[in-house]
C-alpha cells in the first residue's frame, strides 16, 4: 500500500450519530455489530388515514427532545435537530478542539431538507391563514439549515456548506470536508449528513415509486440486501457527523485518531433520474478515482460498506461494479450492507455508513448483513452475514459507497491511522 503524501492526510478524530439503532455513535455501532434492526411498526394512523401501503419505518431511537432544550427544538426542523445532536457528540468525542474559527468549517448535507416544516407550514397556511405562519419557517425549512446551525454552534467561519446529492449527500459532505482541508481552507471540518422524512407524504411518495418494502408483517426482516426475496428499502431517519482534521493539526494537539479519509471519488451516471446505469460505469469510476486519490489499489481493499438499499436492481449493479473494478481481488473483500439494520437514512446514509467504515477499520471488524436467508446467486462479492468478521492486522483499506437518485456516485477510501 502506497500512502498519500503527508501534506494531504486527513484524519478522523470525532464521531457522532443519532440513528434508529441508538442515540449516539457507540450504541449505534454496538447494535450494528449485534445485528439488531431499527425498523418498527409506526404508532400512528397514517396508513389508514391516507391509504398508505407501508406501515413501518426505521425511526430514530432517541428523540432529540431528550438531548436538546425546548427552545432549540422549537426553532429547528427535525433534520436540524438530529444534526445538532450528532455534531455535539462528535465535537466532544474529538476533545472539543481549540481552533481559530477562520480555520474551522462545517459541511452538513440533507437529501430532502426540512420537509416537516415545509408541509406543516403549508397546512397552517391552508387551515389558519398567513397570519399564523411561524416567523422562523424559512430558516427551519431551508436545506442548509443544519450546516448553518452547526456553523453557529462551533463558530465555523471557514465555510458552511450543504451539498445535495440525494442518498449520496452525507458521503459527499465528508468528501467536501476532506477537500477543504487539502486545499488549505480549514484545519478542522465538522461534516456529515442528516434526514428526517418519516412523514406520511414522503412515505407515500416512495411507496408510489415502488421502492419501499411492503413487509408490513415483518418490519425487522424487511430490509434484506442481496436476498433473493428482497422487495425494496426501509425508509429511515437520523444523522451522522464526523470531525475531520489535518494530520498535522491532530498530531499537534495529541488527538486520538480513528482512521484516515485517504481518498474521495465522485462521478455521475448521466443515465436516469432514479435507476443506476446497469453497466455500473459511474460506480466503477467513483471507486477507482477514490482508490487512486488515496494512493492505493484494489488489491489493498479488505472491506466494502455497500450502498445496498435492498432493491432488486441496485444491489446487484453495485456488486457487479465492485467485481469489474477488482477482478479476482474481490474474492478477498468482506462486503457489509448495514442498511439491513438501520434502514435507509437517505441524505444521512452515506455519513452513517462512513462512520461504520471508520469503525470497521479502527476495530478490525466488518459488521454483519442481516436478513439474508436466500442469497441471490448473482451476488459477486463475499458477504458478511449474521455475525461480524475480523479484518486483517496491519495497514488496511476499506471503501464506503454511496449512490443517489440522479446518478450521483460517491466512494470514500478509509485507511488505518
C-alpha positions as CSV (number, residue, x, y, z in Angstrom):
1,X,0.0,0.0,0.0
2,X,1.4,3.4,-1.0
3,X,0.4,6.2,1.4
4,X,-0.8,9.5,0.1
5,X,1.6,12.4,0.7
6,X,1.6,13.6,4.3
7,X,0.5,17.1,3.3
8,X,-2.8,15.6,2.1
9,X,-3.5,13.4,5.1
10,X,-6.9,14.0,6.6
11,X,-7.8,12.1,9.8
12,X,-11.0,11.4,11.7
13,X,-10.9,12.5,15.4
14,X,-14.6,12.6,16.3
15,X,-17.7,10.6,15.7
16,X,-21.4,11.4,16.5
17,X,-24.7,9.9,15.5
18,X,-28.3,9.5,16.3
19,X,-30.0,6.7,14.5
20,X,-32.7,4.0,14.5
21,X,-30.1,1.8,16.4
22,X,-29.0,4.2,19.1
23,X,-28.9,7.8,20.4
24,X,-25.1,8.1,19.9
25,X,-22.3,6.6,17.8
26,X,-21.1,3.9,20.3
27,X,-24.6,2.5,20.9
28,X,-25.3,2.6,17.2
29,X,-22.1,0.7,16.4
30,X,-22.7,-1.8,19.2
31,X,-26.2,-2.5,17.9
32,X,-24.9,-2.9,14.3
33,X,-22.3,-5.5,15.5
34,X,-25.1,-7.3,17.3
35,X,-27.2,-7.5,14.2
36,X,-30.1,-5.5,15.5
37,X,-32.8,-3.9,13.4
38,X,-34.1,-0.4,13.8
39,X,-37.3,-1.0,11.8
40,X,-40.5,-0.6,13.7
41,X,-44.3,-0.5,13.0
42,X,-45.4,3.1,13.1
43,X,-47.5,4.1,16.0
44,X,-49.9,6.3,14.1
45,X,-53.0,6.2,11.8
46,X,-51.2,7.3,8.6
47,X,-51.7,4.1,6.7
48,X,-55.4,4.0,7.4
49,X,-56.0,7.8,7.1
50,X,-54.1,8.3,3.8
51,X,-54.3,4.7,2.4
52,X,-50.5,4.3,2.5
53,X,-49.5,0.7,1.8
54,X,-46.4,0.8,4.1
55,X,-46.9,0.8,7.9
56,X,-43.4,0.7,9.2
57,X,-40.0,2.6,9.1
58,X,-36.7,2.8,10.9
59,X,-37.5,5.6,13.3
60,X,-35.0,7.4,15.5
61,X,-34.3,5.5,18.7
62,X,-33.7,8.5,21.0
63,X,-35.9,11.6,20.2
64,X,-33.9,14.9,20.2
65,X,-36.1,16.4,22.9
66,X,-34.3,14.1,25.3
67,X,-31.0,15.9,24.4
68,X,-31.8,19.4,23.1
69,X,-33.6,22.2,25.0
70,X,-37.2,23.1,24.3
71,X,-36.2,26.5,22.7
72,X,-33.8,24.7,20.4
73,X,-36.4,22.1,19.2
74,X,-39.0,24.9,18.6
75,X,-36.7,26.8,16.2
76,X,-35.2,23.8,14.3
77,X,-36.8,21.3,11.9
78,X,-36.2,17.7,13.0
79,X,-33.5,17.3,10.4
80,X,-31.5,20.1,12.0
81,X,-32.2,18.7,15.5
82,X,-30.7,15.4,14.5
83,X,-27.7,17.1,13.1
84,X,-27.1,19.1,16.2
85,X,-27.3,16.1,18.5
86,X,-24.7,14.2,16.3
87,X,-22.5,17.3,15.9
88,X,-22.3,18.0,19.6
89,X,-21.4,14.4,20.3
90,X,-18.7,14.3,17.5
91,X,-17.2,17.6,18.8
92,X,-16.9,16.3,22.3
93,X,-15.6,13.0,21.1
94,X,-12.8,14.9,19.3
95,X,-11.9,16.6,22.5
96,X,-13.6,19.9,21.7
97,X,-10.5,21.0,19.7
98,X,-9.3,24.6,20.1
99,X,-9.2,26.1,16.6
100,X,-9.5,29.5,15.1
101,X,-12.9,29.9,13.7
102,X,-11.4,31.1,10.4
103,X,-9.8,27.6,10.1
104,X,-12.9,25.7,11.0
105,X,-15.5,24.5,8.5
106,X,-19.0,22.9,8.6
107,X,-20.4,20.8,5.8
108,X,-23.8,19.1,6.7
109,X,-26.0,17.8,3.9
110,X,-29.6,16.5,3.6
111,X,-31.2,14.9,0.6
112,X,-34.6,16.4,1.2
113,X,-34.2,19.2,3.8
114,X,-36.8,20.5,6.3
115,X,-39.8,18.7,4.9
116,X,-41.7,18.5,8.2
117,X,-41.5,22.3,8.4
118,X,-42.4,22.8,4.7
119,X,-45.5,20.6,4.9
120,X,-46.6,21.8,8.3
121,X,-46.3,25.4,7.1
122,X,-48.5,24.6,4.1
123,X,-51.1,23.0,6.3
124,X,-51.0,26.1,8.6
125,X,-51.5,28.4,5.6
126,X,-54.4,26.5,4.2
127,X,-56.2,25.9,7.5
128,X,-55.4,29.1,9.6
129,X,-54.1,31.7,7.1
130,X,-50.9,33.7,6.5
131,X,-51.0,35.5,9.9
132,X,-50.4,32.2,11.7
133,X,-47.3,31.3,9.8
134,X,-44.2,30.9,12.1
135,X,-41.6,33.7,11.5
136,X,-38.9,31.0,11.6
137,X,-40.4,28.9,8.9
138,X,-37.9,29.7,6.2
139,X,-34.8,29.3,8.3
140,X,-36.2,26.0,9.5
141,X,-37.1,24.5,6.1
142,X,-34.1,25.6,4.1
143,X,-31.8,22.6,3.3
144,X,-28.7,24.5,4.5
145,X,-30.2,25.0,8.0
146,X,-28.3,22.0,9.6
147,X,-25.0,23.3,8.2
148,X,-25.8,26.8,9.3
149,X,-26.7,25.8,12.9
150,X,-23.6,23.6,13.2
151,X,-21.5,26.6,12.0
152,X,-23.1,28.8,14.6
153,X,-22.6,26.2,17.3
154,X,-18.9,26.0,16.9
155,X,-18.1,29.3,15.3
156,X,-17.1,27.8,12.0
157,X,-16.1,30.7,9.7
158,X,-14.1,28.9,7.0
159,X,-17.3,28.0,5.3
160,X,-20.7,26.4,5.9
161,X,-21.8,24.2,3.1
162,X,-24.8,21.9,2.3
163,X,-24.3,19.7,-0.8
164,X,-27.4,18.0,-2.0
165,X,-27.0,14.7,-4.0
166,X,-29.9,12.6,-2.8
167,X,-28.8,9.5,-1.0
168,X,-25.1,10.3,-1.6
169,X,-25.3,13.7,0.2
170,X,-23.8,12.6,3.5
171,X,-20.8,11.0,2.0
172,X,-20.3,13.9,-0.4
173,X,-20.3,16.3,2.5
174,X,-17.5,14.3,4.1
175,X,-15.6,14.3,0.8
176,X,-16.0,18.1,0.6
177,X,-14.7,18.4,4.1
178,X,-11.6,16.5,3.0
179,X,-11.2,18.8,0.1
180,X,-11.5,21.9,2.4
181,X,-8.6,20.7,4.5
182,X,-6.5,19.6,1.5
183,X,-7.0,23.0,-0.2
184,X,-5.8,24.8,2.9
185,X,-9.2,26.4,3.6
186,X,-9.5,24.8,7.0
187,X,-7.7,22.7,9.6
188,X,-10.8,21.2,11.1
189,X,-14.2,20.4,9.5
190,X,-17.4,19.2,11.1
191,X,-19.2,17.3,8.4
192,X,-21.8,14.7,7.7
193,X,-25.5,14.2,6.8
194,X,-29.0,14.2,8.3
195,X,-32.5,13.4,7.3
196,X,-36.0,13.5,8.9
197,X,-38.5,12.2,6.5
198,X,-40.7,9.8,8.5
199,X,-43.8,11.8,7.4
200,X,-46.8,10.4,5.5
201,X,-46.1,12.4,2.3
202,X,-42.5,11.1,1.7
203,X,-43.5,7.6,2.7
204,X,-46.5,7.7,0.3
205,X,-44.3,9.1,-2.4
206,X,-41.6,6.5,-2.1
207,X,-44.3,3.8,-1.9
208,X,-45.8,5.1,-5.2
209,X,-42.4,4.7,-6.8
210,X,-42.4,1.1,-5.7
211,X,-39.0,1.3,-4.0
212,X,-40.2,0.6,-0.4
213,X,-40.5,-2.9,1.1
214,X,-44.1,-3.9,1.8
215,X,-43.3,-6.5,4.5
216,X,-45.7,-4.9,7.0
217,X,-45.9,-8.1,8.9
218,X,-42.2,-8.3,9.5
219,X,-40.6,-4.8,9.8
220,X,-37.3,-6.1,11.3
221,X,-36.9,-8.6,8.5
222,X,-37.9,-6.2,5.7
223,X,-34.5,-4.8,4.7
224,X,-32.7,-7.7,3.1
225,X,-29.9,-6.6,0.7
226,X,-28.8,-9.4,-1.6
227,X,-31.5,-11.8,-0.5
228,X,-33.4,-13.2,-3.5
229,X,-36.7,-12.2,-1.9
230,X,-35.8,-8.5,-1.3
231,X,-38.6,-6.2,-2.3
232,X,-37.4,-2.7,-1.5
233,X,-35.8,-0.5,1.1
234,X,-37.0,0.6,4.6
235,X,-37.1,4.3,5.0
236,X,-35.0,5.6,8.0
237,X,-34.1,8.8,9.7
238,X,-31.2,10.2,11.7
239,X,-27.8,11.9,11.4
240,X,-24.2,11.1,11.5
241,X,-21.3,13.6,11.9
242,X,-17.5,13.3,11.8
243,X,-14.8,15.7,12.8
244,X,-12.0,15.8,10.3
245,X,-8.6,17.3,10.9
246,X,-5.4,17.7,9.0
247,X,-3.0,15.1,10.3
248,X,-0.6,17.9,11.4
249,X,-3.3,19.7,13.4
250,X,-4.4,16.5,15.1
251,X,-0.8,15.5,16.0
252,X,0.0,18.9,17.4
253,X,-2.8,18.7,20.0
254,X,-2.3,15.0,20.7
255,X,-5.7,14.0,19.4
256,X,-6.9,10.4,19.3
257,X,-7.3,9.3,15.6
258,X,-9.7,6.7,14.4
259,X,-8.7,6.4,10.8
260,X,-7.8,8.4,7.7
261,X,-10.2,9.5,4.9
262,X,-7.5,8.9,2.3
263,X,-9.4,9.1,-0.9
264,X,-12.5,10.7,-2.4
265,X,-14.1,9.6,-5.7
266,X,-17.0,11.3,-7.4
267,X,-18.9,10.6,-10.7
268,X,-22.3,10.9,-12.3
269,X,-24.1,8.2,-14.3
270,X,-25.9,10.7,-16.6
271,X,-28.2,7.8,-17.3
272,X,-31.6,8.0,-15.5
273,X,-33.2,10.1,-12.8
274,X,-33.8,7.2,-10.4
275,X,-32.2,4.0,-11.9
276,X,-28.5,3.3,-11.8
277,X,-26.6,2.7,-15.1
278,X,-26.9,-1.1,-15.4
279,X,-23.3,-1.2,-16.7
280,X,-22.2,0.4,-13.4
281,X,-19.7,2.6,-15.3
282,X,-20.1,5.6,-13.0
283,X,-19.9,3.5,-9.8
284,X,-16.7,1.9,-11.1
285,X,-15.3,5.3,-11.9
286,X,-16.1,6.7,-8.5
287,X,-14.4,3.8,-6.7
288,X,-11.4,3.8,-9.0
289,X,-10.9,7.6,-8.5
290,X,-11.2,7.2,-4.8
291,X,-8.5,4.5,-4.6
292,X,-6.2,6.4,-6.9
293,X,-6.7,9.6,-4.8
294,X,-5.7,7.5,-1.8
295,X,-2.6,6.1,-3.5
296,X,-3.8,2.5,-3.1
297,X,-5.0,-0.2,-5.4
298,X,-8.0,-2.6,-5.4
299,X,-5.8,-5.4,-4.0
300,X,-5.3,-3.4,-0.8
301,X,-9.1,-3.3,-0.1
302,X,-10.2,-5.7,2.6
303,X,-13.7,-4.3,3.3
304,X,-16.5,-2.5,1.5
305,X,-19.6,-1.0,3.2
306,X,-22.0,-1.2,0.3
307,X,-24.8,1.3,-0.6
308,X,-27.0,-1.8,-0.9
309,X,-30.5,-0.5,-0.3
310,X,-32.3,-3.8,-0.8
311,X,-33.7,-3.2,-4.2
312,X,-33.7,-5.8,-7.0
313,X,-31.6,-3.9,-9.5
314,X,-29.4,-1.6,-7.4
315,X,-27.8,-4.3,-5.1
316,X,-26.5,-6.4,-8.0
317,X,-25.4,-3.5,-10.1
318,X,-23.1,-2.4,-7.2
319,X,-21.6,-5.9,-6.6
320,X,-21.0,-6.2,-10.4
321,X,-19.2,-2.9,-10.3
322,X,-17.0,-4.0,-7.5
323,X,-16.2,-7.2,-9.4
324,X,-15.4,-5.1,-12.5
325,X,-13.1,-2.9,-10.6
326,X,-11.3,-5.5,-8.5
327,X,-11.5,-8.6,-10.6
328,X,-10.3,-11.6,-8.7
329,X,-9.2,-9.4,-5.8
330,X,-12.9,-9.1,-4.9
331,X,-12.8,-12.6,-3.5
332,X,-10.8,-11.3,-0.6
333,X,-13.2,-8.4,0.2
334,X,-15.6,-8.6,3.1
335,X,-18.8,-6.9,2.0
336,X,-21.3,-5.4,4.5
337,X,-24.7,-4.0,3.8
338,X,-25.6,-2.1,7.0
339,X,-28.9,-0.7,5.7
340,X,-30.3,-4.2,6.6
341,X,-30.2,-2.9,10.2
342,X,-30.5,0.9,10.0
343,X,-32.9,1.2,7.1
344,X,-32.1,3.9,4.5
345,X,-31.3,7.3,6.1
346,X,-31.4,8.9,2.6
347,X,-29.2,12.1,3.0
348,X,-27.8,10.8,6.3
349,X,-27.0,7.3,5.0
350,X,-23.6,8.0,3.4
351,X,-22.3,9.7,6.6
352,X,-23.5,7.0,8.9
353,X,-22.0,4.3,6.7
354,X,-18.8,6.2,6.6
355,X,-18.8,6.0,10.4
356,X,-19.4,2.3,10.2
357,X,-16.5,2.0,7.7
358,X,-14.2,4.1,10.0
359,X,-15.2,1.9,13.0
360,X,-14.7,-1.3,10.9
361,X,-11.1,-0.2,10.1
362,X,-10.4,1.0,13.7
363,X,-11.9,-2.0,15.4
364,X,-10.9,-4.5,12.7
365,X,-14.4,-5.8,12.4
366,X,-16.7,-5.9,9.4
367,X,-20.3,-5.5,10.6
368,X,-22.9,-8.1,9.6
369,X,-25.6,-8.0,7.0
370,X,-28.9,-9.4,8.5
371,X,-32.0,-11.0,6.9
372,X,-30.1,-12.7,4.1
373,X,-31.8,-16.1,4.2
374,X,-31.5,-16.9,0.5
375,X,-28.5,-15.1,-1.0
376,X,-29.0,-14.0,-4.6
377,X,-27.0,-16.4,-6.8
378,X,-25.8,-13.3,-8.8
379,X,-24.1,-11.8,-5.8
380,X,-20.4,-11.4,-6.9
381,X,-18.6,-10.4,-3.6
382,X,-18.3,-12.4,-0.4
383,X,-20.9,-11.1,2.0
384,X,-20.6,-10.8,5.8
385,X,-23.7,-12.4,7.2
386,X,-25.3,-12.7,10.6
387,X,-22.1,-12.0,12.7
388,X,-19.2,-9.6,12.3
389,X,-16.0,-10.9,10.7
390,X,-12.5,-9.9,11.7
391,X,-10.4,-7.8,9.4
392,X,-6.6,-8.3,9.0
393,X,-4.0,-6.7,11.2
394,X,-1.5,-4.1,9.8
395,X,-2.3,-1.3,7.3
396,X,-5.8,-1.9,5.8
397,X,-8.1,-0.2,3.3
398,X,-11.8,0.0,3.2
399,X,-14.3,1.6,0.8
400,X,-17.7,3.2,1.5
401,X,-20.0,3.5,-1.4
402,X,-23.0,5.9,-1.6
403,X,-25.2,6.3,-4.7
404,X,-28.1,8.7,-5.1
405,X,-31.2,9.3,-7.3
406,X,-30.0,11.5,-10.2
407,X,-26.9,9.3,-10.8
408,X,-24.7,10.6,-8.1
409,X,-21.8,8.3,-7.1
410,X,-19.5,8.9,-4.1
411,X,-16.8,6.5,-2.9
412,X,-14.7,7.2,0.1
413,X,-11.5,5.4,0.9
414,X,-10.8,4.8,4.6
415,X,-7.4,3.6,5.8
416,X,-6.0,2.7,9.2
417,X,-4.3,5.5,11.0
